[in-house]
Amino acid sequence: MHSRTKGIRLDRFRHPIPEQSRYSGYLPPCSRRSACGRKRPAHECVEPDVPPVFPLIPKPQLTPAPGTEFRCDVISIRRPVTVNVNGRLVEAAVVRVLFTVTLTVAIFDETTGTELCRFPVIVRFDDEFVLCVPEPLGRENILCRITAIDCTPTLNVLLGDMIELEVTICKEIQVEAEVKLEVLAKFCQPRPIIPLPPERGFECPPFNFPPQCPDLFPVPNCDCQAVVNTLVTGATVDILGVPEVGTVQLIADICPNCNPGASTFSFTFFDTTPLPTTTPVPVPEPDIPGDQSFTLRPVSISPPTCLVQDIAGIVGALTATVTGTAVRTFTATGLQEQVSYTLTLVENPVPGLPDAFILTLTDTSGVTIFSATVALVPDAELTIQDCVTFPDVLNPPTIP
C-alpha cells in the first residue's frame, strides 16, 4: 500500500544576528558590530542541497544525523478523526510533522561586495496532514522528506539587529505498508531486433515462455461484479405452490473487486400473511401454520454467470447469476435445513427504471420449495458492473 501527498509551505522568519559566532566550515566570524556598522550592508540566503525527487523515499526511513541541514520528524498521530472528503464524512488520521531546515545567511558590503560574515539560521515548520493511517500502522509507516528549499531576504536591509527571511519548502509525505497485489497483466514479449545486413549464417534461438499451470494459477477473475442492498414490501413469493405475501430483504456483494472467492449475501423473508382463524392452510414442516418467515445464509457461492438477456419483464437486462448451497433458518422455530439456491440479479439497461432479482430454493430431492421474482428494486439499490478478466488482457480486441 502506498499513499502519497505533496505540499508547499511558505513562512517569514526574523532572526537575530549573533553577537559573536563562528559557523563550522565558514569564515570569518559574525558579529553585530561587523554586520551593522557598515553603511550599506546587504545579505543573502544560501539553501542546502536536497536530494532529487527520484528515487522515492527509502523504507525504513533513515534517522537524520545530528546537525543535518534539513530533516522531518513525525511528532504525533491522532485517530480516528472524522473529516469531510468530497461531501462525505470519513474516518482518517491527523499526523503532525515537524520540518527543520538549516540555512546559511551571508552578510556583505553592498558597495564593495566584500563578505563580512556568515552564520546559520535554523527554521522550523510545524504542519498537520490528513492521512490514511489505519491500525496497526504507526510512525514507522509514515515517511517524509523535503524535496526543495527556497530562501529569499524580504528586504535588502537589516531591521535593527534582525534579518527577515522568506522561506519556502516543498514537502512530501508517504504512508507505506506491505500488501499482496493481484496484477492483471500479460507476458511482455521483446520487440524484434531491427535486422542488420547478415555477416554469417547464425540465428539466435527463439524466445519461449516457461511452461505454465493455467489450471492452478492465475485464478480466473469474475466476468462481472454486483452489489445490492434492498428491502421490498408487499412482495408475492411462492412456497410449495402456495402464494405468500411478505417483505423481502437482500444484501449481496457478488465478486467484489472481481474476486470470485469474496462473494457474500444474505436473504430474509418476513411473512406478513395474516394467521388463519378457522381452517389452517397446510404449510411445510418444521414451520408453524401461517408463518413462513426465514433467513438464508449461503455456504458456497459460485462465480457469477454474466449475460445480457430478456428476463423478469426487462428487455436487454444485464444479469449476474450465482448458485450454491445455503442454510435456511425458520424465524418462528429456529429449525434449520440445507437447501440449494439460484440467485439472479437483474439490472435494467434504462437508467432510473426498477431492477429485479430472482431467488429459487430447492431441497435435497431437487423439489422447488421457495421462489421469488422481485421486480420493483429501486435502480440505485442494485448495480452490476463488468470486470476486466485475464483473457481480456491476454487476448485484447484487435482494431480492424
Buried (B, 14 or more C-beta within 10 A) or exposed (E): EEBEBEEEBEEEBEBEBBEEBBBEEBEEBBBBEBBBEBEEBBBBBEBBEBEEEEEEBEBEBEEEEEEEBBBBEBEEBEBEEEEEEEEEEEEBBBBBBBBBBBBBBBBBBBEEEEBBBBBBBEBEBEBEBBBBBBEEBEBEBBBBBBBEBEBEBEEEEBEEEEBBBBBBBBBBBBBBBEEEEEEBEEEEEEEEEEEEEEEEEEEEEEEEEEEEEEEEEBEEBBBBBBBBBBBBEEBEBBBBEEEBEBBBBBBBBBBBEBBBEBBEBEBBBBBBBEEEEEEEEEBBEEBEEBBBBBBBBBEEBBBBBBBEEEBBEBEEBBBBBBBBEBEBBBBBEEEBBEBBBBBBBBBBEEEEEBBBBBBBBBBEEEEBBBBBBBBEBEBEBBBBBEBEBBEBEEEEEEEE
